[in-house]
Amino acid sequence: MDPTKQQVNQTTKPDISKVNRDVLHVEVRNPDKVVFSGNAVAVSSKNSVGPLDILPQHENFISLVTDKITIYQDKHQKQEIPNTSAIVKNKLNNVNIFLGVESLMGMQSVTQSASIPAPSKNTNSNPPKTTTAPSPSAIPPVQTATNGTQKPIK
């Protein structure tokens, strides 16, 4: 085999065997700067389902968290970051947390549930039809394959 082609193949494919399976690399950023960057043994917060703990080798996921974020750097050292709304992405022990989601989206708070106005007194026999979008927790998660197809995650 041509050595130059072998070098290209080695640099284009990530070697996941070299990922440290016992440590998370965590980066927390707000719209202006990086707030925290370093290794951790766990990250905790809360989402719409309840408490959320990320440990090394956790499944890949993305979630909206709505409580303080606690980064456990080791058994004796932790850092708490105030938060009301952040996106957390975990992939292959790399945890990226994006604070200030509501300010980026121009919303007052993405954690407030949408309120549906009370029906008005309508004398018309055909009341207006209203539709609501499903809540994020009602939408099943999907996995996107490299060819673009999606399948439900069980």
C-alpha positions in Angstrom: 0.0 0.0 0.0 1.2 3.5 -0.8 2.4 5.1 2.5 0.8 8.5 1.6 -2.7 6.8 1.3 -2.2 5.0 4.5 -1.5 8.4 6.3 -4.6 9.9 4.8 -6.8 7.0 6.0 -5.3 7.3 9.5 -6.1 11.1 9.7 -9.6 11.0 8.3 -11.0 8.3 10.7 -11.3 9.2 14.4 -9.7 6.6 16.6 -12.3 6.2 19.3 -10.1 3.6 21.1 -8.0 6.6 22.3 -10.9 8.3 23.9 -10.4 8.3 27.7 -13.3 6.2 28.9 -13.1 7.3 32.5 -13.2 11.1 32.2 -15.5 13.6 30.7 -14.2 16.7 28.9 -16.6 19.5 29.7 -16.9 22.9 28.1 -19.5 25.4 29.3 -20.0 28.6 27.4 -22.3 31.5 27.4 -23.0 33.8 24.4 -19.8 35.8 25.2 -17.1 33.4 26.4 -16.1 30.0 27.7 -17.1 29.8 31.4 -15.5 26.4 32.2 -13.3 24.0 30.3 -11.7 21.0 31.8 -12.1 17.3 32.8 -14.7 16.0 35.1 -15.9 12.7 36.6 -19.6 13.7 36.4 -22.0 16.5 35.5 -25.4 17.0 37.0 -28.5 19.2 36.5 -32.2 18.8 35.9 -34.3 18.6 32.7 -38.1 18.3 32.1 -38.0 14.6 33.1 -36.1 15.1 36.4 -32.5 14.9 37.6 -29.9 14.4 34.9 -26.5 12.9 35.7 -23.8 12.5 33.0 -21.0 10.0 33.8 -18.2 8.7 31.5 -19.5 6.4 28.7 -23.0 7.9 28.9 -25.1 7.5 25.8 -24.9 10.3 23.3 -27.8 12.8 23.7 -28.9 16.5 23.7 -31.2 18.0 26.3 -32.5 21.3 27.6 -31.5 21.7 31.3 -33.3 24.2 33.6 -31.4 24.2 36.9 -27.9 24.9 38.1 -25.1 22.8 36.5 -22.8 21.0 38.9 -19.4 19.8 37.5 -17.6 17.2 39.7 -14.0 17.6 38.8 -13.0 14.8 41.3 -14.3 13.3 44.5 -13.5 16.5 46.5 -13.8 19.3 44.0 -17.0 20.5 42.4 -18.1 23.7 40.6 -21.6 25.0 40.4 -22.7 27.2 37.5 -26.0 29.1 37.9 -28.4 28.3 35.0 -32.1 28.8 34.1 -31.9 27.4 30.5 -29.1 25.6 28.8 -28.6 23.1 26.1 -26.4 20.1 27.0 -24.8 17.9 24.3 -22.9 14.7 25.2 -21.0 12.7 22.6 -18.2 10.3 23.3 -17.4 11.7 26.7 -17.3 15.3 25.4 -20.0 17.4 27.2 -20.8 20.8 25.6 -23.1 23.1 27.6 -24.5 26.3 26.0 -25.9 28.7 28.6 -28.3 31.6 27.9 -30.4 29.8 25.4 -33.4 32.1 25.9 -31.3 35.2 25.1 -30.0 33.6 21.9 -33.5 32.8 20.8 -35.0 36.2 21.7 -37.4 34.5 24.1 -38.2 35.6 27.7 -37.8 32.0 28.9 -37.8 28.7 27.1 -38.7 27.0 30.4 -42.1 28.5 30.6 -44.8 26.3 29.1 -46.9 27.8 26.4 -50.3 28.8 27.8 -53.4 28.2 25.8 -56.0 31.0 26.1 -59.3 30.2 27.6 -62.0 29.8 25.0 -64.0 32.9 24.4 -67.8 33.0 24.6 -68.7 32.4 21.0 -72.3 32.5 20.0 -71.4 30.9 16.7 -72.4 27.2 16.5 -69.0 26.5 14.8 -66.3 27.3 17.4 -62.8 28.1 16.0 -60.5 25.1 15.8 -57.2 25.4 17.7 -54.2 23.2 17.4 -51.2 22.9 19.6 -47.7 21.5 19.0 -46.8 18.4 20.9 -44.6 19.0 24.0 -40.9 18.2 23.5 -41.2 15.2 25.8 -43.9 13.7 23.6 -41.7 13.7 20.5 -39.7 10.5 20.4 -36.0 10.8 20.0 -34.5 9.7 16.6 -31.1 8.7 15.5 -29.8 10.0 12.1 -27.7 7.6 10.1 -24.9 8.7 7.8 -27.1 8.3 4.8 -29.6 10.8 6.3 -32.4 8.3 7.3 -33.8 8.5 10.7 -35.0 5.8 13.0 -36.6 6.0 16.5 -34.2 5.4 19.5 -35.6 2.6 21.7 
